[in-house]
């Protein structure tokens, strides 16, 4: 009797471990839906992406802030020295003005870590191969 109960407990623990890993990695599909609602009015990604009200975000992770050619950045962004690592971009999505004081981006931020991870997973699908 103890073996089936122990096996069930082990399976439940394993399932919890793997689902926590999945959340940490983010859900690109959910991130795409959120991007369309929250970010897509100003930013674009994909083959035809270009600057508009905000810069295009293809290949953003690893890029120096304020450097795409098709967007006029604020002096604060151009002079920030920020390189958009995954962690730095997560912090920016959460509280833009805390990361780049003086940014022109009008966005209050997202406080939900799962939504941030989903957005990052989506943006990672637009990194250069």
Beta strands, then each sheet from edge to edge (+ up, - down):
end
